[in-house]
């Protein structure tokens, strides 16, 4: 898939600082971890892909980014060296201009066979984690003086929120004392999650959303 020129931030650096602009990017969807069991005497295998309650994914492989160098061609090899020193083989966050609310996490390498001084292009290839992560952590705070019902929305990946309580608050029948805790019995699934809160005090939910 191709875009008009876009800036990309890898780690703490925007590549436009090196006069590199994204011309082409391919970010494949993650592979699905399927689990089929063949049954003798049956045309249809048993599908255990969601036996643990949801679909699990492998990494995004075959990631490719092509950058055009728009600076002085005499500096091109120095730029390639800077990119290699900063990025090559290092696990980094990647933020695309066309998807600015999320970051991807993965390991990229400078592809020497596709990096060309004559055309002024640098190609990065690599592998990224299945999910892309929202750049801002989701935070919801509620003050409790009577029983209330709240809805917390979450993207695709299930997550156990960090809960910070003042006073004493009950969440779906589970009483939480003052302090900060992650409880595996309170999980935010994909979509809308409804909770009943009661007690006296405040509760702050903090969680990292991630989707495809």
N, CA and C of each residue as an Amber inpcrd file, in Angstrom:
protein
   636
   0.8500000  -1.1960000   0.0000000   0.0000000   0.0000000   0.0000000
   0.8800000   1.2380000   0.0000000   0.5130000   2.2500000  -0.7890000
   1.3410000   3.4410000  -0.9090000   0.5890000   4.6690000  -0.4040000
   1.3340000   5.6030000   0.1780000   0.7910000   6.8710000   0.6360000
   1.6030000   8.0020000   0.0120000   1.0340000   9.2000000   0.0570000
   1.8690000  10.3630000  -0.2080000   2.9000000  10.4220000   0.9140000
   3.9310000  11.2180000   0.7080000   5.0080000  11.2660000   1.6890000
   4.4750000  11.4440000   3.1110000   4.9760000  10.6400000   4.0200000
   4.5780000  10.6830000   5.4280000   5.8330000  10.7100000   6.2930000
   5.7120000  11.3400000   7.4520000   6.7870000  11.2710000   8.4340000
   6.5690000  10.0420000   9.3120000   7.6440000   9.4820000   9.8080000
   7.5940000   8.3180000  10.6850000   8.5040000   8.5840000  11.8780000
   8.0160000   8.2580000  13.0640000   8.8480000   8.3580000  14.2570000
   9.2280000   6.9640000  14.6970000  10.5190000   6.7090000  14.8180000
  11.0200000   5.4230000  15.2760000  11.8350000   5.6760000  16.5450000
  11.3670000   5.1220000  17.6450000  11.9580000   5.4720000  18.9270000
  11.6120000   6.9100000  19.2540000  12.6140000   7.7000000  19.5950000
  12.3870000   9.1010000  19.9390000  12.6440000  10.0500000  18.7670000
  12.9670000   9.5030000  17.6190000  13.3840000  10.3520000  16.4980000
  12.4040000  10.2790000  15.3300000  12.0640000  11.4750000  14.7950000
  11.3280000  11.5380000  13.5460000  12.3260000  11.4670000  12.3950000
  12.0550000  10.5760000  11.4480000  13.0370000  10.3810000  10.3820000
  13.1450000  11.5710000   9.4460000  12.1810000  12.4830000   9.4890000
  12.2970000  13.7110000   8.7010000  13.4910000  14.5380000   9.1630000
  13.9480000  14.3210000  10.4140000  15.1400000  15.0220000  10.8990000
  16.3630000  14.6440000  10.0750000  16.3330000  13.4520000   9.4900000
  17.4160000  12.9990000   8.6120000  17.0380000  13.1760000   7.1430000
  15.9680000  13.9230000   6.9050000  15.4690000  14.1740000   5.5440000
  15.0290000  12.8800000   4.8550000  14.4360000  11.9990000   5.6500000
  13.8610000  10.7670000   5.1230000  12.3490000  10.8310000   5.2680000
  11.6380000  10.5890000   4.1590000  10.1870000  10.6140000   4.1690000
   9.6460000   9.2840000   3.6380000   8.6570000   8.7640000   4.3040000
   8.0820000   7.4750000   3.9380000   7.3330000   7.5740000   2.6120000
   7.7120000   6.7310000   1.6700000   7.0330000   6.6610000   0.3730000
   6.1090000   5.4650000   0.2830000   6.5040000   4.3730000   0.9310000
   5.7350000   3.1290000   0.7910000   5.8520000   2.3380000   2.0850000
   4.7430000   1.7210000   2.5030000   4.7710000   0.8970000   3.7120000
   3.8530000  -0.2980000   3.5530000   4.3090000  -1.4240000   4.0650000
   3.4940000  -2.6280000   4.1150000   3.5290000  -3.1500000   5.5470000
   2.3590000  -3.0990000   6.2320000   2.2490000  -3.5600000   7.6140000
   1.2210000  -4.6890000   7.6270000   1.6450000  -5.9340000   7.4270000
   0.6850000  -7.0410000   7.3480000  -0.0660000  -7.2400000   8.6590000
  -1.2520000  -7.8150000   8.5650000  -1.9750000  -8.2270000   9.7620000
  -1.2500000  -9.4240000  10.3940000  -1.3910000  -9.6060000  11.7000000
  -0.7150000 -10.7440000  12.3490000  -1.3180000 -12.0680000  11.9100000
  -0.4940000 -13.1100000  11.9820000  -0.9950000 -14.4440000  11.6760000
  -1.9180000 -14.9190000  12.7990000  -2.9100000 -15.7380000  12.4410000
  -3.8500000 -16.2970000  13.4190000  -3.3300000 -17.6620000  13.8550000
  -3.2560000 -17.8820000  15.1690000  -2.8010000 -19.1680000  15.6910000
  -3.9910000 -20.1330000  15.7190000  -4.1800000 -20.8470000  14.6030000
  -5.2910000 -21.7860000  14.4970000  -4.9210000 -23.1350000  15.1040000
  -5.9330000 -23.8720000  15.5010000  -5.7240000 -25.2020000  16.0900000
  -6.8660000 -26.1190000  15.6510000  -6.5910000 -26.9060000  14.6090000
  -7.5770000 -27.8470000  14.0860000  -7.1370000 -29.2730000  14.3840000
  -8.0740000 -30.1080000  14.7460000  -7.7930000 -31.5200000  15.0230000
  -8.6450000 -32.3720000  14.0770000  -7.9620000 -33.1820000  13.2670000
  -8.6790000 -34.0610000  12.3310000  -9.3400000 -35.2130000  13.0830000
 -10.5700000 -35.5210000  12.7120000 -11.3430000 -36.5920000  13.3380000
 -11.5670000 -37.7040000  12.3240000 -11.0690000 -38.9230000  12.6150000
 -11.3040000 -40.0310000  11.6850000 -12.7990000 -40.2430000  11.4510000
 -13.1600000 -40.4600000  10.2000000 -14.5570000 -40.7000000   9.8620000
 -15.3950000 -39.4490000   9.7470000 -14.7580000 -38.2760000   9.7830000
 -15.5020000 -37.0210000   9.6850000 -14.8410000 -36.1150000   8.6490000
 -15.6750000 -35.4130000   7.8830000 -15.1360000 -34.4680000   6.9040000
 -14.6320000 -33.1890000   7.5670000 -15.2100000 -32.8490000   8.7050000
 -14.9040000 -31.5760000   9.3580000 -13.9930000 -31.7820000  10.5610000
 -12.8500000 -31.0900000  10.6130000 -11.9950000 -31.1690000  11.8010000
 -12.6120000 -30.3690000  12.9480000 -12.1930000 -30.6960000  14.1560000
 -12.5990000 -29.9020000  15.3160000 -11.7370000 -28.6460000  15.3670000
 -12.3870000 -27.5160000  15.5750000 -11.6960000 -26.2320000  15.6030000
 -11.5410000 -25.7780000  17.0520000 -10.2950000 -25.8720000  17.5560000
 -10.0040000 -25.4510000  18.9320000  -9.2990000 -24.0880000  18.9690000
  -9.4080000 -23.3370000  17.8810000  -8.6870000 -22.0640000  17.8030000
  -9.0530000 -21.1260000  18.9510000 -10.3310000 -21.1300000  19.3450000
 -10.7880000 -20.2520000  20.4180000 -11.1040000 -21.0340000  21.6920000
 -10.3850000 -22.1360000  21.8930000 -10.6510000 -22.9840000  23.0660000
 -10.3920000 -22.2600000  24.3790000  -9.4990000 -21.2570000  24.3610000
  -9.2030000 -20.4970000  25.5770000  -9.9790000 -19.1810000  25.6380000
 -11.0410000 -19.1000000  24.8470000 -11.9470000 -17.9660000  24.9440000
 -11.7330000 -16.8560000  23.9400000 -10.6380000 -16.8960000  23.2030000
 -10.3880000 -15.8580000  22.2070000  -9.3530000 -16.3320000  21.2040000
  -9.1680000 -15.5470000  20.1610000  -8.1620000 -15.8410000  19.1430000
  -6.8070000 -15.2920000  19.5920000  -5.7640000 -16.0740000  19.3880000
  -4.4000000 -15.6220000  19.6690000  -3.6710000 -15.4010000  18.3330000
  -2.7030000 -14.4870000  18.3590000  -2.0430000 -14.0790000  17.1190000
  -0.5330000 -14.2340000  17.2110000   0.0680000 -14.4420000  16.0410000
   1.5170000 -14.4000000  15.9220000   1.9520000 -13.0020000  15.5270000
   3.2540000 -12.7880000  15.3920000   3.7740000 -11.4720000  15.0410000
   3.3970000 -11.0590000  13.6220000   3.5180000  -9.7660000  13.3690000
   3.3750000  -9.2400000  12.0090000   4.7330000  -9.3930000  11.3190000
   4.8290000 -10.3250000  10.4170000   6.0860000 -10.5470000   9.6970000
   6.0070000  -9.9030000   8.3180000   7.1550000  -9.6500000   7.7400000
   7.1830000  -9.0550000   6.4030000   6.9070000  -7.5620000   6.3930000
   7.1450000  -6.8990000   7.5160000   6.9820000  -5.4410000   7.5580000
   8.0310000  -4.7970000   6.6480000   7.6040000  -3.8160000   5.8750000
   8.5250000  -3.1550000   4.9480000   8.1970000  -1.6720000   4.8720000
   9.2430000  -0.8360000   4.9250000   9.0870000   0.6050000   4.7710000
  10.1680000   1.1210000   3.8340000   9.7500000   1.9060000   2.8550000
  10.6810000   2.4900000   1.8920000  10.6860000   4.0070000   2.0840000
  11.8700000   4.5610000   2.3180000  12.0170000   5.9970000   2.5350000
  12.8090000   6.6180000   1.3870000  12.3740000   7.8020000   0.9630000
  13.1330000   8.5970000   0.0050000  13.9490000   9.6340000   0.7600000
  15.2090000   9.7550000   0.3780000  16.0820000  10.7710000   0.9630000
  15.9360000  12.0500000   0.1450000  15.5800000  13.1420000   0.8050000
  15.3150000  14.3920000   0.0910000  16.3710000  15.4540000   0.4150000
  17.5170000  15.0070000   0.9320000  18.5920000  15.9440000   1.2570000
  19.6930000  15.9200000   0.2140000  20.8400000  16.4360000   0.5760000
  22.0120000  16.4840000  -0.2890000  22.5170000  15.0540000  -0.5120000
  22.5790000  14.6250000  -1.7590000  22.9600000  13.2440000  -2.0550000
  24.3490000  12.8980000  -1.5310000  25.2070000  13.9110000  -1.3500000
  26.5630000  13.6530000  -0.8630000  26.5560000  13.2060000   0.5980000
  25.4410000  13.4300000   1.2840000  25.3220000  13.0190000   2.6820000
  24.5910000  11.6910000   2.8430000  24.2070000  11.0740000   1.7270000
  23.3410000   9.8940000   1.8090000  23.9740000   8.7680000   2.6120000
  25.2220000   8.4420000   2.3620000  25.8540000   7.3340000   3.0710000
  25.9750000   7.6230000   4.5670000  26.1910000   8.8780000   4.9290000
  26.2150000   9.2300000   6.3490000  24.8510000   9.0050000   6.9890000
  23.8000000   9.3120000   6.2510000  22.4430000   9.1040000   6.7620000
  22.1670000   7.6170000   6.9330000  22.5730000   6.8130000   5.9630000
  22.3970000   5.3620000   6.0880000  23.0890000   4.8500000   7.3450000
  24.2930000   5.3530000   7.6020000  25.0380000   4.9340000   8.7890000
  24.3280000   5.3620000  10.0640000  23.7800000   6.5740000  10.0860000
  23.0540000   7.0390000  11.2610000  21.8150000   6.1890000  11.5230000
  21.0850000   5.8740000  10.4640000  19.8990000   5.0330000  10.6050000
  20.2880000   3.6620000  11.1440000  21.3450000   3.0870000  10.5960000
  21.7900000   1.7680000  11.0420000  22.2020000   1.7920000  12.5140000
  22.9430000   2.8030000  12.9050000  23.4000000   2.8930000  14.2970000
  22.2330000   3.0570000  15.2680000  21.2110000   3.7680000  14.8340000
  20.0980000   4.0760000  15.7280000  19.0070000   3.0030000  15.7160000
  18.7910000   2.3480000  14.5680000  17.6060000   1.5040000  14.3870000
  17.9410000   0.0420000  14.1440000  18.9810000  -0.2550000  13.4080000
  19.2290000  -1.5980000  12.8890000  19.2510000  -2.6620000  13.9980000
  18.2440000  -3.5260000  13.9990000  18.1810000  -4.6360000  14.9400000
  17.7250000  -4.2730000  16.3380000  17.3650000  -3.0040000  16.5700000
  16.9910000  -2.5520000  17.9090000  15.4660000  -2.5190000  18.0300000
  14.9580000  -3.0280000  19.1380000  13.5220000  -3.0120000  19.3840000
  13.0570000  -1.5760000  19.6350000  12.0950000  -1.1140000  18.8220000
  11.6850000   0.2860000  18.8720000  10.1640000   0.4150000  18.7320000
   9.6630000   1.5510000  19.2410000   8.3010000   1.9650000  18.9340000
   8.2990000   2.6710000  17.5830000   7.2430000   2.4300000  16.8010000
   7.1210000   3.0600000  15.4860000   5.7570000   3.7450000  15.3960000
   5.7720000   5.0370000  15.0810000   4.5380000   5.8070000  14.9220000
   4.4930000   6.3270000  13.4890000   3.4050000   5.9970000  12.7870000
   3.2370000   6.4380000  11.4080000   2.3710000   7.6930000  11.3620000
   2.6870000   8.5890000  10.4130000   1.8800000   9.7820000  10.2480000
   0.4450000   9.4770000   9.8670000   0.2250000   8.3460000   9.1820000
  -1.1400000   7.9870000   8.7680000  -1.9140000   7.2690000   9.8670000
  -1.2720000   6.9670000  10.9990000  -1.9370000   6.2880000  12.1170000
  -1.4050000   6.8830000  13.4250000  -1.6060000   8.1960000  13.6440000
  -0.8680000   8.9040000  14.6910000  -1.2930000   8.5890000  16.1130000
  -2.4380000   7.9420000  16.3140000  -2.9110000   7.6750000  17.6720000
  -2.3300000   6.3930000  18.2620000  -1.5890000   5.6340000  17.4480000
  -1.0890000   4.3290000  17.8790000   0.4070000   4.2130000  17.6070000
   1.0310000   3.2950000  18.3480000   2.4010000   2.9180000  18.0130000
   2.4850000   1.4060000  17.8440000   3.3660000   1.0070000  16.9450000
   3.6950000  -0.3990000  16.7390000   5.0160000  -0.6640000  17.4530000
   5.2570000  -1.9140000  17.8120000   6.4720000  -2.2540000  18.5420000
   7.1490000  -3.4190000  17.8370000   8.3960000  -3.2220000  17.4670000
   9.0690000  -4.3020000  16.7590000  10.5400000  -4.0370000  16.5280000
  11.1150000  -4.9120000  15.7160000  12.5550000  -4.8850000  15.4580000
  12.7560000  -4.7390000  13.9540000  13.4320000  -3.6590000  13.5640000
  13.6400000  -3.3620000  12.1530000  15.1170000  -3.4450000  11.8000000
  15.3780000  -3.7610000  10.5300000  16.7550000  -3.7860000  10.0380000
  16.8390000  -3.0010000   8.7350000  18.0060000  -2.4420000   8.4800000
  18.2590000  -1.7880000   7.1970000  18.5380000  -2.8810000   6.1780000
  17.7340000  -2.9240000   5.1240000  17.8910000  -3.9450000   4.0860000
  18.9160000  -3.4610000   3.0640000  20.1470000  -4.0170000   3.0900000
  21.1940000  -3.4900000   2.2050000  20.9130000  -3.7540000   0.7320000
  20.1670000  -4.8320000   0.4340000  19.9000000  -5.1570000  -0.9660000
  18.9100000  -4.1890000  -1.6060000  18.1330000  -3.4970000  -0.7620000
  17.1130000  -2.5960000  -1.2970000  17.3570000  -1.1370000  -0.9130000
  18.5290000  -0.8640000  -0.3420000  18.9170000   0.5080000  -0.0270000
  19.8480000   0.9760000  -1.1350000  19.4520000   2.0370000  -1.8350000
  20.0930000   2.3690000  -3.1030000  20.5160000   3.8370000  -3.1110000
  21.8180000   4.0650000  -3.2470000  22.3300000   5.4340000  -3.2850000
  21.8910000   6.1420000  -4.5560000  21.8270000   5.4150000  -5.6680000
  21.4820000   6.0380000  -6.9510000  20.0810000   6.6270000  -6.9350000
  19.1630000   5.9300000  -6.2790000  17.7810000   6.4190000  -6.2140000
  17.4810000   7.1380000  -4.9080000  18.4500000   7.1400000  -3.9760000
  18.2540000   7.8260000  -2.7040000  17.1690000   7.2110000  -1.8500000
  17.1410000   5.8830000  -1.7810000  16.1220000   5.2030000  -0.9880000
  16.7690000   4.3450000   0.0940000  16.1090000   4.2880000   1.2400000
  16.4970000   3.4090000   2.3360000  15.3010000   2.5280000   2.6610000
  15.5170000   1.2380000   2.7290000  14.4340000   0.2920000   2.9960000
  14.6670000  -0.3880000   4.3330000  13.6480000  -0.3460000   5.1830000
  13.6650000  -1.0420000   6.4640000  12.6950000  -2.2070000   6.4040000
  13.1340000  -3.3600000   6.8910000  12.2630000  -4.5260000   6.9710000
  12.3230000  -5.0820000   8.3900000  11.3190000  -5.8910000   8.7390000
  11.3540000  -6.4440000  10.0790000  10.0700000  -7.1110000  10.5040000
   9.9470000  -7.2800000  11.8150000   8.8240000  -7.9660000  12.4360000
   8.2990000  -7.1130000  13.5790000   6.9590000  -7.0610000  13.6990000
   6.3440000  -6.2840000  14.7630000   5.3940000  -7.1560000  15.5750000
   5.0930000  -6.7170000  16.7830000   4.1580000  -7.4470000  17.6250000
   2.7730000  -7.4710000  16.9780000   1.9130000  -8.4190000  17.3790000
   0.5900000  -8.5250000  16.7540000  -0.2600000  -7.2740000  16.9080000
  -0.2260000  -6.6650000  18.0830000  -1.1160000  -5.5420000  18.3590000
  -0.4040000  -4.2140000  18.1710000  -1.1950000  -3.1950000  17.7940000
  -0.7090000  -1.8190000  17.8570000  -1.3140000  -1.2100000  19.1210000
  -0.5590000  -0.3260000  19.7690000  -0.9090000   0.1700000  21.0870000
  -1.3340000   1.6330000  21.0150000  -2.3970000   1.9620000  21.7620000
  -2.8060000   3.3600000  21.8440000  -1.7000000   4.1590000  22.5340000
  -1.3590000   5.3100000  21.9900000  -0.2210000   6.0780000  22.5050000
  -0.4990000   6.6810000  23.8770000  -1.7550000   6.9470000  24.1660000
  -2.1090000   7.4600000  25.4850000  -2.8170000   6.3580000  26.2760000
  -2.4020000   6.1770000  27.5130000  -3.0390000   5.1950000  28.3890000
  -4.4460000   5.6760000  28.7310000  -5.4180000   4.7660000  28.7240000
  -6.7920000   5.1150000  29.0520000  -6.9660000   5.1830000  30.5680000
  -7.5440000   6.2900000  31.0430000  -7.7540000   6.5000000  32.4780000
  -9.2100000   6.9140000  32.7110000  -9.8750000   6.2220000  33.6170000
 -11.2440000   6.5560000  34.0180000 -11.3100000   6.5990000  35.5400000
 -11.8600000   7.6880000  36.0820000 -11.9480000   7.8570000  37.5330000
 -13.4000000   8.0830000  37.9430000 -13.8070000   7.4140000  39.0220000
 -15.1810000   7.5220000  39.5060000 -15.1730000   7.7800000  41.0080000
 -16.0800000   8.6480000  41.4410000 -16.3060000   8.8890000  42.8590000
 -17.5530000   8.1180000  43.2800000 -17.4250000   7.3190000  44.3410000
 -18.4980000   6.4030000  44.7450000 -19.0870000   6.8470000  46.0850000
 -20.3870000   7.0480000  46.0960000 -21.1020000   7.2790000  47.3580000
 -22.3510000   6.4060000  47.4400000 -22.7110000   5.8260000  46.2950000
 -23.8230000   4.8860000  46.2090000 -23.5320000   3.9410000  45.0490000
 -24.3250000   2.9240000  44.9140000 -24.0710000   1.9450000  43.8450000
 -24.3100000   2.5720000  42.4750000 -23.3440000   2.4030000  41.6030000
 -23.4690000   2.9050000  40.2320000 -22.9910000   1.8300000  39.2580000
 -23.4130000   1.9760000  38.0180000 -22.9610000   1.0880000  36.9500000
 -22.1570000   1.8960000  35.9510000 -20.9740000   1.3970000  35.6010000
 -20.1130000   2.1060000  34.6510000 -19.7270000   1.1590000  33.5180000
 -19.3830000   1.7390000  32.3930000 -18.9570000   0.9620000  31.2310000
 -17.5630000   1.4090000  30.8110000 -16.6470000   0.4660000  30.7450000
 -15.2880000   0.7320000  30.2790000 -15.1100000   0.0740000  28.9130000
 -14.7360000   0.8660000  27.9330000 -14.5270000   0.3300000  26.5910000
 -13.0560000  -0.0120000  26.3890000 -12.8170000  -1.0970000  25.6710000
 -11.4550000  -1.5670000  25.4350000 -11.3460000  -2.0540000  24.0010000
 -10.1360000  -1.9540000  23.4410000  -9.8900000  -2.4780000  22.1000000
  -9.7460000  -4.0030000  22.1370000  -9.1330000  -4.5820000  21.1300000
  -9.1870000  -6.0300000  20.9120000  -8.4960000  -6.8670000  21.9900000
  -7.3410000  -6.4320000  22.4600000  -6.5660000  -7.2540000  23.4000000
  -7.1320000  -7.1500000  24.8130000  -7.4260000  -8.2880000  25.4780000
  -7.8620000  -8.2390000  26.8820000  -6.7590000  -7.6590000  27.7610000
  -7.1590000  -6.9400000  28.8180000  -6.1760000  -6.3140000  29.6850000
  -6.7110000  -6.2610000  31.1100000  -5.8070000  -6.4480000  32.0810000
  -6.1410000  -6.3080000  33.4970000  -5.7980000  -4.8710000  33.8970000
  -6.7860000  -4.0500000  34.2570000  -6.4960000  -2.6460000  34.5550000
  -5.7770000  -2.4750000  35.8880000  -5.0250000  -1.4000000  35.9960000
  -4.4680000  -0.9710000  37.2820000  -5.5530000  -0.1460000  37.9740000
  -5.8960000  -0.5220000  39.1890000  -6.9590000   0.1770000  39.9240000
  -6.3710000   0.8420000  41.1670000  -6.5870000   2.1340000  41.2780000
  -6.1370000   2.8910000  42.4500000  -7.3700000   3.3500000  43.2210000
  -7.4360000   2.9510000  44.5010000  -8.6300000   3.1800000  45.3170000
  -8.3010000   4.0670000  46.5070000  -9.2010000   5.0030000  46.7870000
  -9.1970000   5.6960000  48.0780000 -10.4790000   5.2900000  48.7900000
 -10.4080000   5.1150000  50.0710000 -11.5720000   4.6050000  50.7960000
 -11.6880000   3.1110000  50.5930000 -12.9080000   2.6350000  50.3730000
 -13.1510000   1.2080000  50.1270000 -14.2260000   1.0990000  49.0550000
 -13.8950000   0.4130000  47.9810000 -14.7980000   0.3230000  46.8330000
 -14.9710000  -1.1420000  46.4490000 -16.1910000  -1.5060000  46.1130000
 -16.4960000  -2.8590000  45.6530000 -16.7450000  -2.8280000  44.1510000
 -16.0630000  -3.7230000  43.4350000 -16.1990000  -3.8380000  41.9880000
 -16.7740000  -5.2140000  41.6680000 -17.9950000  -5.2420000  41.1760000
 -18.6650000  -6.5170000  40.8600000 -18.5680000  -7.5170000  42.0110000
 -18.7750000  -7.0250000  43.2310000 -18.7730000  -7.8940000  44.4040000
 -17.4160000  -8.1190000  45.0200000 -16.3480000  -7.6130000  44.4010000
 -14.9940000  -7.7680000  44.9330000 -14.5970000  -6.4750000  45.6470000
 -14.3630000  -6.5510000  46.9590000 -14.0490000  -5.3690000  47.7500000
 -12.5580000  -5.0480000  47.6730000 -12.2710000  -3.7860000  47.3560000
 -10.8910000  -3.3220000  47.2340000 -10.6250000  -2.2680000  48.2930000
  -9.5690000  -2.4730000  49.0750000  -9.1660000  -1.4900000  50.0730000
  -8.3290000  -0.4050000  49.4090000  -8.0370000   0.6430000  50.1460000
  -7.2450000   1.7510000  49.6140000  -5.8800000   1.2590000  49.1420000
  -5.4570000   1.7600000  48.0040000  -4.1700000   1.3660000  47.4510000
  -4.2670000   1.1390000  45.9570000  -3.2090000   0.5970000  45.3830000
  -3.1420000   0.3210000  43.9440000  -2.9670000  -1.1700000  43.7320000
  -3.7750000  -1.7400000  42.8240000  -3.7670000  -3.1850000  42.6440000
  -4.1700000  -3.5500000  41.2230000  -3.6570000  -4.6810000  40.7500000
  -4.1590000  -5.3450000  39.5490000  -4.7100000  -6.6950000  39.9860000
  -5.9750000  -6.9430000  39.7080000  -6.6160000  -8.1920000  40.1240000
  -7.0040000  -8.9860000  38.8870000  -6.4870000 -10.2230000  38.7270000
  -6.7730000 -11.0060000  37.5240000  -8.2400000 -11.3740000  37.3680000
  -9.0460000 -11.1730000  38.4330000 -10.4810000 -11.4450000  38.3210000
 -11.2220000 -10.3040000  37.6320000 -10.5400000  -9.1800000  37.4480000
 -11.1590000  -8.0420000  36.7610000 -10.4060000  -7.8240000  35.4520000
 -10.9990000  -8.2840000  34.3650000 -10.3660000  -8.2380000  33.0480000
 -11.2560000  -7.4360000  32.0990000 -10.6560000  -6.5540000  31.3380000
 -11.3810000  -5.8250000  30.3070000 -11.2480000  -6.5870000  28.9930000
 -12.3700000  -7.1100000  28.5110000 -12.3820000  -7.8060000  27.2460000
 -12.5840000  -6.7960000  26.1120000 -12.5770000  -7.2760000  24.8810000
 -12.8130000  -6.4140000  23.7350000 -14.2310000  -5.8580000  23.7640000
 -14.3570000  -4.5450000  23.5540000 -15.6770000  -3.9390000  23.5040000
 -16.0700000  -3.2670000  24.8010000 -17.3640000  -3.3290000  25.1430000
 -17.8890000  -2.6550000  26.3350000 -17.9040000  -3.5990000  27.5220000
 -17.3430000  -3.1460000  28.6470000 -17.2740000  -3.9280000  29.8800000
 -18.0570000  -3.1890000  30.9610000 -19.0830000  -3.8320000  31.4960000
 -19.9660000  -3.2010000  32.4710000 -19.5890000  -3.6600000  33.8720000
 -19.4240000  -2.6770000  34.7840000 -19.0710000  -2.9720000  36.1650000
 -20.0440000  -2.2670000  37.1070000 -20.3530000  -2.9510000  38.2110000
 -21.1440000  -2.3520000  39.2770000 -20.2060000  -1.9330000  40.3920000
 -20.2280000  -0.6400000  40.7350000 -19.3490000  -0.0870000  41.7610000
 -20.1880000   0.3520000  42.9560000 -19.6840000   0.0720000  44.1470000
 -20.3590000   0.5200000  45.3700000 -19.3090000   0.7850000  46.4320000
 -19.7640000   1.2870000  47.5860000 -18.8460000   1.6110000  48.6700000
 -18.7370000   3.1090000  48.8430000 -17.5660000   3.5470000  49.3260000
 -17.3540000   4.9740000  49.5730000 -15.9070000   5.3180000  49.2640000
 -15.7000000   6.2230000  48.3380000 -14.3470000   6.6190000  47.9700000
 -14.2460000   6.8780000  46.4790000 -13.0530000   6.7290000  45.9470000
 -12.8300000   6.8890000  44.5100000 -12.0880000   5.6710000  43.9750000
 -12.2650000   5.4280000  42.6790000 -11.5030000   4.3640000  42.0150000
 -11.0570000   4.8820000  40.6580000  -9.8010000   4.6240000  40.3760000
  -9.1850000   5.0530000  39.1170000  -8.7470000   3.8190000  38.3430000
  -9.3080000   3.6450000  37.1380000  -8.9160000   2.5490000  36.2540000
  -7.9030000   3.0870000  35.2420000  -6.8060000   2.3770000  35.1010000
  -5.7760000   2.7550000  34.1270000  -5.3940000   1.5270000  33.3280000
  -5.4490000   1.6300000  31.9880000  -5.1280000   0.4490000  31.1810000
  -4.6450000   0.8530000  29.7910000  -3.8010000  -0.0210000  29.2400000
  -3.2190000   0.1770000  27.9200000  -4.0580000  -0.5570000  26.8900000
  -4.6840000   0.1950000  25.9970000  -5.4970000  -0.4340000  24.9610000
  -4.6200000  -0.8190000  23.7650000  -4.9730000  -1.9380000  23.1470000
  -4.2420000  -2.4290000  21.9890000  -5.2100000  -3.1180000  21.0370000
  -5.0460000  -2.8840000  19.7610000  -5.9350000  -3.4740000  18.7480000
  -5.1500000  -3.9100000  17.5350000  -5.8700000  -4.3010000  16.5060000
  -5.2530000  -4.7720000  15.2640000  -5.2120000  -3.6450000  14.2250000
